[in-house]
């Protein structure tokens, strides 16, 4: 994982942009309107997300449409997997403990 990825994800405004893009591809104006950001601010956040490899952009007539880059998200998911297993293992142990406590 690169520092650029973590720097991009740490900002709550950029996470809000990703949440919207998770639902559908959007143009800068749509994102700005939905999130209540100015267009320059939205463009700045999109540039950071694009530089981190989290979003892609394509041209459609005069508009630039942004989407999440699934490859980068898969890389992030793979990095997080061992941590999820750690918590799942701990939660399974807790669940078994609670189940056995109910039986007594």
C-alpha positions in Angstrom: 0.0 0.0 0.0 1.3 3.4 -0.9 1.2 6.5 1.3 -0.8 8.3 -1.4 -3.6 5.7 -1.0 -3.8 6.3 2.8 -3.5 10.1 2.4 -6.4 10.0 0.0 -8.6 7.9 2.2 -7.9 9.8 5.4 -9.9 12.9 4.3 -13.7 12.6 5.0 -14.6 14.7 2.0 -12.8 12.2 -0.3 -14.5 9.3 1.4 -17.8 11.0 0.8 -16.9 11.3 -2.9 -16.1 7.5 -3.0 -19.4 6.7 -1.3 -21.3 8.5 -4.1 -19.2 7.0 -6.8 -19.9 3.6 -5.3 -23.5 4.1 -6.2 -23.0 5.4 -9.7 -20.5 7.1 -12.0 -20.7 10.9 -11.7 -19.5 14.1 -13.3 -17.7 16.8 -11.2 -20.8 19.0 -11.2 -23.1 16.1 -10.0 -20.6 15.3 -7.2 -20.4 18.9 -6.1 -24.2 19.3 -6.1 -24.8 16.1 -4.2 -22.1 16.8 -1.6 -22.5 20.6 -1.3 -18.9 21.2 -2.3 -17.7 23.9 -4.7 -16.6 22.6 -8.1 -13.0 23.6 -7.5 -12.9 21.7 -4.2 -14.6 18.7 -5.8 -12.0 18.7 -8.6 -9.2 18.9 -6.1 -10.5 15.9 -4.2 -11.0 13.9 -7.4 -7.4 14.7 -8.5 -6.1 13.3 -5.2 -8.3 10.2 -5.6 -7.2 9.8 -9.2 -3.5 10.2 -8.3 -3.9 7.5 -5.6 -5.5 5.2 -8.3 -8.9 5.0 -6.5 -10.9 6.6 -9.3 -10.8 6.6 -13.1 -12.0 9.3 -15.4 -13.4 9.1 -19.0 -14.6 11.8 -21.3 -18.3 12.0 -22.4 -18.8 14.9 -24.7 -17.8 18.0 -22.7 -18.1 16.1 -19.3 -15.6 14.1 -17.4 -17.2 11.1 -15.7 -15.6 9.6 -12.7 -15.9 6.0 -11.5 -14.2 3.9 -8.8 -11.3 1.9 -10.0 -12.1 -1.7 -8.9 -8.5 -2.9 -9.2 -7.2 -0.5 -6.6 -10.1 -1.3 -4.3 -9.4 -5.0 -4.7 -5.8 -4.3 -3.7 -7.0 -2.4 -0.6 -9.4 -5.3 0.2 -6.5 -7.8 -0.1 -4.4 -5.8 2.3 -7.2 -5.6 4.8 -8.1 -9.3 4.6 -5.7 -10.5 7.3 -7.1 -7.9 9.7 -10.6 -9.0 9.0 -9.6 -12.6 9.7 -8.1 -11.5 13.0 -11.3 -9.9 14.1 -13.5 -12.7 12.8 -11.4 -15.3 14.7 -11.8 -13.2 17.9 -15.5 -12.8 17.3 -15.9 -16.5 16.7 -14.2 -17.3 20.0 -16.4 -14.8 21.8 -19.5 -16.3 20.2 -18.6 -19.8 21.3 -17.9 -18.5 24.8 -21.3 -16.8 24.9 -23.0 -19.9 23.5 -21.4 -22.1 26.2 -22.3 -19.6 28.9 -26.0 -19.8 27.9 -26.0 -23.6 28.2 -24.9 -23.5 31.9 
